Amino acid sequence: MEKIIEETTKRLFKSLQQKIKKIEQTISSVETLVNDDATSSLSFSDSDEDVQIVNTKDKKQPTT
């Protein structure tokens, strides 16, 4: 009985360790994406390009 408990515990800890590793990888990926996004946002704010706003009017189509 004790042997079964030990083996089950080992399997559970191994599974838990794998899940923790996946979570850490996911967190790392998300942090990288957030940092990349923040960097690209900063590059937009430093841009000297002009922004043109176009005012569009709704054109009504004639009814038949």
MDTraj code that builds the backbone (N, CA, C; nanometers):
import mdtraj as md
import numpy as np

residues = "MET GLU LYS ILE ILE GLU GLU THR THR LYS ARG LEU PHE LYS SER LEU GLN GLN LYS ILE LYS LYS ILE GLU GLN THR ILE SER SER VAL GLU THR LEU VAL ASN ASP ASP ALA THR SER SER LEU SER PHE SER ASP SER ASP GLU ASP VAL GLN ILE VAL ASN THR LYS ASP LYS LYS GLN PRO THR THR".split()
xyz = np.array([
    [0.0830, -0.1197, 0.0000],
    [0.0000, 0.0000, 0.0000],
    [0.0872, 0.1258, 0.0000],
    [0.1915, 0.1243, 0.0814],
    [0.2813, 0.2394, 0.0894],
    [0.3507, 0.2652, -0.0438],
    [0.3862, 0.1581, -0.1118],
    [0.4518, 0.1694, -0.2431],
    [0.3583, 0.2366, -0.3430],
    [0.2328, 0.2005, -0.3405],
    [0.1332, 0.2596, -0.4307],
    [0.1195, 0.4094, -0.4026],
    [0.1164, 0.4452, -0.2762],
    [0.1044, 0.5865, -0.2379],
    [0.2273, 0.6643, -0.2855],
    [0.3454, 0.6070, -0.2696],
    [0.4683, 0.6730, -0.3144],
    [0.4676, 0.6952, -0.4651],
    [0.4317, 0.5931, -0.5399],
    [0.4292, 0.6039, -0.6859],
    [0.3253, 0.7065, -0.7319],
    [0.2097, 0.7041, -0.6685],
    [0.1042, 0.8002, -0.7027],
    [0.1502, 0.9423, -0.6712],
    [0.2136, 0.9593, -0.5577],
    [0.2642, 1.0910, -0.5182],
    [0.3693, 1.1403, -0.6171],
    [0.4592, 1.0516, -0.6584],
    [0.5617, 1.0883, -0.7567],
    [0.4972, 1.1334, -0.8875],
    [0.3970, 1.0573, -0.9330],
    [0.3279, 1.0937, -1.0579],
    [0.2582, 1.2283, -1.0445],
    [0.1937, 1.2495, -0.9312],
    [0.1225, 1.3760, -0.9099],
    [0.2194, 1.4944, -0.9068],
    [0.3308, 1.4782, -0.8374],
    [0.4288, 1.5866, -0.8316],
    [0.4914, 1.6126, -0.9684],
    [0.5154, 1.5062, -1.0435],
    [0.5707, 1.5230, -1.1781],
    [0.4714, 1.5982, -1.2661],
    [0.3458, 1.5596, -1.2583],
    [0.2418, 1.6277, -1.3355],
    [0.2293, 1.7740, -1.2933],
    [0.2320, 1.7978, -1.1642],
    [0.2240, 1.9340, -1.1118],
    [0.3431, 2.0174, -1.1589],
    [0.4606, 1.9580, -1.1563],
    [0.5808, 2.0280, -1.2000],
    [0.5713, 2.0651, -1.3483],
    [0.5182, 1.9753, -1.4307],
    [0.5013, 2.0040, -1.5734],
    [0.4016, 2.1177, -1.5948],
    [0.2939, 2.1164, -1.5181],
    [0.1936, 2.2226, -1.5308],
    [0.2498, 2.3573, -1.4867],
    [0.3280, 2.3572, -1.3806],
    [0.3911, 2.4809, -1.3338],
    [0.4857, 2.5344, -1.4409],
    [0.5596, 2.4454, -1.5045],
    [0.6525, 2.4866, -1.6098],
    [0.5759, 2.5493, -1.7264],
    [0.4631, 2.4899, -1.7646],
    [0.3820, 2.5462, -1.8729],
    [0.3285, 2.6842, -1.8352],
    [0.2851, 2.6994, -1.7113],
    [0.2342, 2.8289, -1.6642],
    [0.3455, 2.9333, -1.6676],
    [0.4646, 2.8950, -1.6236],
    [0.5775, 2.9883, -1.6257],
    [0.6113, 3.0300, -1.7682],
    [0.6047, 2.9350, -1.8628],
    [0.6315, 2.9674, -2.0026],
    [0.5253, 3.0621, -2.0574],
    [0.4000, 3.0378, -2.0207],
    [0.2914, 3.1243, -2.0655],
    [0.3088, 3.2650, -2.0105],
    [0.3418, 3.2755, -1.8833],
    [0.3639, 3.4069, -1.8216],
    [0.4787, 3.4790, -1.8909],
    [0.5841, 3.4068, -1.9190],
    [0.6988, 3.4664, -1.9867],
    [0.6599, 3.5167, -2.1253],
    [0.5807, 3.4377, -2.1969],
    [0.5357, 3.4783, -2.3303],
    [0.4489, 3.6031, -2.3235],
    [0.3585, 3.6067, -2.2272],
    [0.2700, 3.7228, -2.2116],
    [0.3513, 3.8467, -2.1753],
    [0.4474, 3.8316, -2.0860],
    [0.5324, 3.9453, -2.0495],
    [0.6083, 3.9970, -2.1708],
    [0.6568, 3.9057, -2.2539],
    [0.7275, 3.9459, -2.3749],
    [0.6347, 4.0220, -2.4684],
    [0.5129, 3.9720, -2.4853],
    [0.4166, 4.0407, -2.5717],
    [0.3829, 4.1793, -2.5178],
    [0.3626, 4.1899, -2.3886],
    [0.3295, 4.3193, -2.3277],
    [0.4459, 4.4161, -2.3452],
    [0.5668, 4.3690, -2.3215],
    [0.6841, 4.4553, -2.3371],
    [0.7023, 4.4980, -2.4821],
    [0.6819, 4.4059, -2.5762],
    [0.6915, 4.4399, -2.7181],
    [0.5853, 4.5416, -2.7557],
    [0.4645, 4.5236, -2.7026],
    [0.3546, 4.6155, -2.7320],
    [0.3842, 4.7536, -2.6748],
    [0.4380, 4.7585, -2.5555],
    [0.4724, 4.8869, -2.4933],
    [0.5820, 4.9561, -2.5731],
    [0.6776, 4.8797, -2.6217],
    [0.7858, 4.9361, -2.7017],
    [0.7326, 4.9920, -2.8324],
    [0.6429, 4.9184, -2.8969],
    [0.5878, 4.9669, -3.0235],
    [0.4987, 5.0879, -3.0004],
    [0.4303, 5.0962, -2.8879],
    [0.3481, 5.2126, -2.8557],
    [0.4358, 5.3353, -2.8371],
    [0.5503, 5.3170, -2.7743],
    [0.6417, 5.4291, -2.7562],
    [0.6944, 5.4780, -2.8900],
    [0.7198, 5.3864, -2.9812],
    [0.7711, 5.4279, -3.1110],
    [0.6654, 5.5057, -3.1884],
    [0.5372, 5.4745, -3.1672],
    [0.4315, 5.5509, -3.2326],
    [0.4259, 5.6924, -3.1770],
    [0.4414, 5.7073, -3.0483],
    [0.4306, 5.8395, -2.9877],
    [0.5497, 5.9273, -3.0239],
    [0.6614, 5.8674, -3.0595],
    [0.7794, 5.9443, -3.0975],
    [0.7806, 5.9785, -3.2459],
    [0.6823, 5.9326, -3.3175],
    [0.6794, 5.9523, -3.4615],
    [0.6545, 6.0985, -3.4960],
    [0.7236, 6.1478, -3.5982],
    [0.7045, 6.2849, -3.6451],
    [0.6048, 6.2924, -3.7599],
    [0.5462, 6.1802, -3.7944],
    [0.4521, 6.1782, -3.9057],
    [0.3248, 6.2520, -3.8685],
    [0.2671, 6.3196, -3.9691],
    [0.1409, 6.3899, -3.9485],
    [0.0259, 6.2913, -3.9549],
    [-0.0759, 6.3197, -3.8784],
    [-0.1969, 6.2392, -3.8807],
    [-0.3038, 6.3212, -3.9500],
    [-0.3681, 6.2617, -4.0486],
    [-0.4721, 6.3319, -4.1222],
    [-0.6065, 6.2726, -4.0840],
    [-0.6986, 6.3585, -4.0436],
    [-0.8328, 6.3149, -4.0085],
    [-0.9241, 6.3480, -4.1248],
    [-0.9961, 6.2493, -4.1710],
    [-1.0859, 6.2677, -4.2841],
    [-1.2279, 6.2672, -4.2317],
    [-1.3021, 6.3712, -4.2652],
    [-1.4409, 6.3816, -4.2237],
    [-1.5275, 6.3266, -4.3366],
    [-1.5958, 6.2178, -4.3101],
    [-1.6814, 6.1594, -4.4130],
    [-1.8259, 6.1890, -4.3800],
    [-1.9017, 6.2185, -4.4841],
    [-2.0447, 6.2427, -4.4669],
    [-2.1199, 6.1225, -4.5209],
    [-2.2251, 6.0859, -4.4511],
    [-2.3071, 5.9746, -4.4977],
    [-2.3840, 6.0186, -4.6209],
    [-2.3727, 5.9422, -4.7264],
    [-2.4481, 5.9719, -4.8476],
    [-2.5688, 5.8806, -4.8497],
    [-2.6845, 5.9401, -4.8627],
    [-2.8062, 5.8602, -4.8674],
    [-2.8291, 5.8149, -5.0102],
    [-2.8617, 5.6885, -5.0231],
    [-2.8920, 5.6359, -5.1555],
    [-3.0375, 5.6643, -5.1873],
    [-3.0658, 5.6988, -5.3134],
    [-3.2056, 5.7254, -5.3497],
    [-3.2892, 5.5991, -5.3362],
    [-3.4087, 5.6164, -5.2844],
    [-3.4986, 5.5020, -5.2706],
    [-3.5808, 5.4898, -5.3971],
    [-3.6109, 5.3684, -5.4346],
    [-3.6899, 5.3463, -5.5571],
    [-3.8273, 5.2991, -5.5244],
])
top = md.Topology()
chain = top.add_chain()
for i, resn in enumerate(residues, 1):
    res = top.add_residue(resn, chain, resSeq=i)
    for name in ("N", "CA", "C"):
        top.add_atom(name, md.element.get_by_symbol(name[0]), res)
traj = md.Trajectory(xyz[None], top)
